[in-house]
Amino acid sequence: MTEEKVILVNPQDEPIGLMNKLEAHEKAVLHRAFSVFVLNSNNEIMLQQRAHHKYHSPLLWTNTCCSHQRDGETNIEAGIRRLYEEMGFKTELKELFHFIYKAPFDNGLTEHELDHVMIGYYNDEPNINKDEVESWKWMKIEDVKNDMLQNPQIYTVWFKIIFDEFYHYLEDHKL
């Protein structure tokens, strides 16, 4: 199986090439990514706990799903695809905003991503892919914010950045 490639971009989100995913994380090269947040009618976020064998951030809690767009794929197409691959359901998504972050990990890899944040709505239980997801839960936005202050070590770095800087976008998008 060939390694998945990521789309390298400049700060204006213009594609400038492709690179193997692991190499991009080893070299800390800016690439396109996305983060999906699914909310229910109780204004709770579906969180996922990353699988224990992930090469970075294993067992940490994060947004509903996240990954990288494939060459030729729109942000929405990528979000819908990956949501189904990880969480086992499909729903419409809307793009809210994007931002750039850079975060080194203890294993020598670095996330340097232009992250497109999307939102969707769903009220049922997911059918999680155990190769990708350890567990899941619904949490109220305010409860996530408070828990993040008390237990920051149990959340992924990008999830903390989104919440610290942009959680009002989520609050503003109630059903």
PyMOL commands that set and color helices and strands:
alter all, ss='L'
color gray80, all
select helices_A, chain A and resi 21-27+75-87+141-150+152-154+157-171
alter helices_A, ss='H'
color red, helices_A
select strands_A, chain A and resi 5-9+15-20+31-39+44-50+61-62+65-67+93-104+110-121+133-140
alter strands_A, ss='S'
color yellow, strands_A
deselect
rebuild
show_as cartoon
